[in-house]
Amino acid sequence: MLDQTRSADYAIWGVAALLYVFDAAKLLSPRELLLVEARRGRLAAIFSEHPFTLAGKILAFAPLFRPDRGVLLAPWGQPWVSDAALQSTLQAVERLRASLRFPRVLASTGFVLLFLVGPALTLLVGPNAAVVYTGAVLYPTVFTAIGHLWWQRRQLGLTIAHSTWVTVEILLCPACLPNLVRKITLPHLLEADGAQILRATAATEVTEEILARLAIRAEELIEAPSSDPIEEEQLRTYLGTLRGKP
């Protein structure tokens, strides 16, 4: 009975964790690649050889233990752009990353409050007091995030509609606050091919691994019974591009 009571004390933080994980989940089309920020200005890819799919969509998660890292959506399987167009895309990404310093702090603060401070206070002072004390810091952080979002909306490249949506989300569900950085970066769809971006920004071993996985995935799509002849030809050309690049 005592163990059940102790477990119930932490239920609110468990629910918050589930909401956070659900909010961090993304459904991608078979020809989309989720890029995540890595160290030293690099990018990496969240790309599994055997992904879990739902209704033809690929389920992917942003890094759950790194709320400070944004994610970007890029297509793959399309013709590679010129070097000038690629540099333009990379410069836009760098400008976006440079504008995320304060959102990173806010997202990390929300993560620490919900998943470290809250449970620790529950152990020390009980669940009711823990909720009050955590909320006393969490909600001002939420309001600060909303204010910053609107104050820097143009610099962050967000529309009024998206800013309104994010405002409502984190106001009604503070467990979404740790995903703030992703909510800012995801609307910035990249035009250049994801593999081409990785080749220019990722570590060599990461690039080689992802290119190999993309080649396997492209072959699977080509061999699929329902593949479109035009798409099949595009993928064959893309395979040649992947295998022809050093």
C-alpha positions in Angstrom: 0.0 0.0 0.0 2.8 2.4 0.9 4.5 1.7 -2.5 1.2 2.4 -4.3 0.9 5.7 -2.5 4.4 6.7 -3.4 3.9 5.8 -7.0 0.7 7.9 -7.1 2.7 10.9 -5.7 4.7 10.9 -8.9 1.8 10.4 -11.3 1.6 14.0 -12.4 5.3 14.0 -13.4 4.7 10.7 -15.3 1.8 12.3 -17.2 3.9 15.3 -18.0 6.7 13.0 -19.3 4.2 11.2 -21.6 2.8 14.5 -22.9 6.4 15.7 -23.6 7.3 12.4 -25.5 4.0 12.6 -27.5 4.7 16.2 -28.4 8.3 15.3 -29.5 7.0 12.6 -31.8 6.9 13.4 -35.5 5.3 11.5 -38.4 7.4 11.7 -41.6 6.5 10.8 -45.1 8.8 8.1 -46.6 10.7 10.8 -48.5 11.4 13.1 -45.5 14.5 13.2 -43.3 14.6 14.6 -39.7 17.8 16.5 -39.2 18.9 17.3 -35.6 21.5 19.8 -34.3 24.8 18.3 -33.2 27.9 19.7 -31.7 30.2 22.3 -33.4 27.5 23.6 -35.7 27.0 20.2 -37.3 23.8 18.4 -38.2 22.9 14.7 -37.8 20.0 12.7 -39.0 17.4 10.6 -37.1 17.0 7.8 -39.6 16.5 4.1 -38.8 17.0 1.2 -41.1 13.8 -0.4 -39.8 11.5 2.5 -38.8 8.2 2.1 -37.0 5.4 3.2 -39.3 1.8 4.4 -38.8 -0.5 4.6 -41.7 2.4 4.8 -44.1 4.2 7.5 -42.1 7.5 7.0 -40.3 7.5 7.7 -36.5 10.5 9.6 -35.3 11.4 11.4 -32.1 13.4 14.5 -31.5 16.2 14.0 -28.9 14.3 13.5 -25.7 17.2 14.3 -23.3 18.4 17.3 -25.3 15.6 19.8 -25.3 18.1 22.5 -26.4 18.6 20.9 -29.8 16.3 21.8 -32.7 15.2 19.6 -35.5 14.7 20.4 -39.2 12.7 18.7 -41.9 14.4 18.0 -45.2 13.3 16.0 -48.3 15.5 13.3 -49.7 15.4 11.5 -53.1 15.4 14.7 -55.1 18.0 16.3 -57.4 20.9 17.9 -55.6 21.0 21.7 -55.9 23.9 23.8 -56.9 26.7 24.8 -54.5 25.4 28.3 -54.4 21.8 27.2 -53.5 23.2 24.8 -50.9 25.3 27.6 -49.3 22.2 29.8 -49.2 20.3 27.0 -47.3 23.1 26.5 -44.9 23.4 30.2 -44.2 19.7 30.3 -43.4 20.1 27.4 -41.0 23.0 29.2 -39.3 20.9 32.4 -38.9 18.1 30.4 -37.4 20.4 28.6 -35.0 22.0 31.9 -33.9 18.5 33.2 -32.9 17.8 30.2 -30.6 20.0 31.0 -27.6 17.3 32.2 -25.3 14.7 29.6 -26.4 17.3 27.0 -25.6 17.6 28.3 -22.1 13.8 28.4 -21.7 13.3 24.8 -23.1 16.0 23.5 -20.9 14.6 25.2 -17.8 11.2 23.7 -18.5 12.8 20.2 -18.8 14.7 20.6 -15.6 11.7 21.9 -13.6 9.3 19.2 -14.9 11.6 16.1 -14.8 14.2 16.8 -12.2 13.0 19.5 -9.7 9.4 18.4 -9.6 10.1 14.8 -8.7 12.9 15.8 -6.3 10.5 18.2 -4.5 7.9 15.4 -4.4 10.3 13.2 -2.5 11.3 16.0 -0.1 8.1 17.9 0.6 5.3 15.8 -0.9 3.3 16.0 -4.1 1.0 19.0 -3.3 3.8 21.3 -2.2 6.0 20.1 -5.1 3.3 21.0 -7.7 2.9 24.5 -6.1 6.6 25.2 -5.9 7.4 23.9 -9.4 4.4 25.8 -10.9 5.6 29.0 -9.2 8.6 28.9 -11.4 7.3 27.0 -14.4 4.5 29.3 -15.3 6.6 32.5 -15.3 9.0 30.6 -17.6 6.0 29.8 -19.9 4.9 33.5 -20.0 8.5 34.5 -20.7 8.7 32.0 -23.6 5.4 33.4 -25.0 6.6 37.0 -24.7 10.0 36.2 -26.3 8.2 34.2 -29.1 6.1 37.2 -30.1 8.8 39.8 -29.5 11.3 37.9 -31.7 8.7 36.4 -34.1 10.1 38.0 -37.3 13.7 37.1 -36.4 12.6 33.5 -35.7 10.8 33.4 -39.0 7.4 32.4 -37.6 4.0 33.2 -38.9 1.3 34.8 -36.7 -0.7 31.6 -37.0 2.1 29.3 -35.9 3.1 31.7 -33.0 -0.5 31.6 -31.9 -0.6 27.8 -32.0 2.6 27.5 -30.0 1.3 30.1 -27.5 -1.9 28.1 -26.9 0.0 24.8 -26.7 2.5 25.8 -24.0 0.0 27.8 -22.1 -2.5 25.0 -21.8 0.1 22.2 -21.6 3.4 23.4 -20.0 4.8 19.9 -20.6 5.2 21.1 -24.2 7.6 23.9 -23.1 10.7 21.6 -23.3 9.9 21.2 -27.0 10.0 25.0 -27.6 13.2 24.9 -29.7 11.7 22.2 -32.0 8.5 24.2 -32.4 10.5 27.1 -33.7 12.7 25.1 -36.0 10.3 22.6 -37.6 8.3 25.1 -39.6 11.5 26.0 -41.5 11.3 23.4 -44.2 14.6 23.0 -46.1 14.6 22.9 -49.9 17.9 21.3 -50.4 18.1 17.5 -50.3 18.7 16.1 -46.8 21.6 13.9 -47.8 23.3 16.8 -49.6 22.9 18.9 -46.4 24.4 16.1 -44.3 27.3 15.7 -46.6 28.2 19.4 -46.1 27.6 19.6 -42.4 27.9 16.2 -40.7 30.9 14.2 -39.6 32.3 11.9 -42.4 31.4 8.7 -40.6 27.8 9.9 -39.9 27.4 11.0 -43.5 28.6 7.6 -44.9 26.2 5.7 -42.6 23.2 7.8 -43.5 23.9 7.7 -47.2 24.2 3.9 -47.0 20.8 3.7 -45.2 19.2 6.1 -47.7 20.5 3.9 -50.6 18.9 0.9 -48.9 15.6 2.8 -48.4 15.6 4.0 -52.0 16.1 0.5 -53.3 13.2 -0.7 -51.1 10.9 2.0 -52.6 12.0 1.1 -56.1 11.2 -2.5 -55.6 7.9 -1.8 -53.9 5.0 -3.3 -56.0 3.1 0.0 -56.0 6.0 2.2 -57.0 5.3 4.9 -59.6 7.4 4.6 -62.8 8.4 8.3 -62.7 9.3 8.2 -59.0 11.1 4.9 -59.6 13.3 6.6 -62.3 13.9 9.6 -60.0 15.1 7.2 -57.2 17.4 5.3 -59.6 19.0 8.7 -60.6 19.2 9.5 -56.9 20.9 6.2 -56.1 23.5 7.1 -58.8 24.0 10.5 -57.1 24.5 8.9 -53.7 27.0 6.3 -55.0 28.8 8.8 -57.2 29.6 11.3 -54.4 32.9 10.9 -52.5 
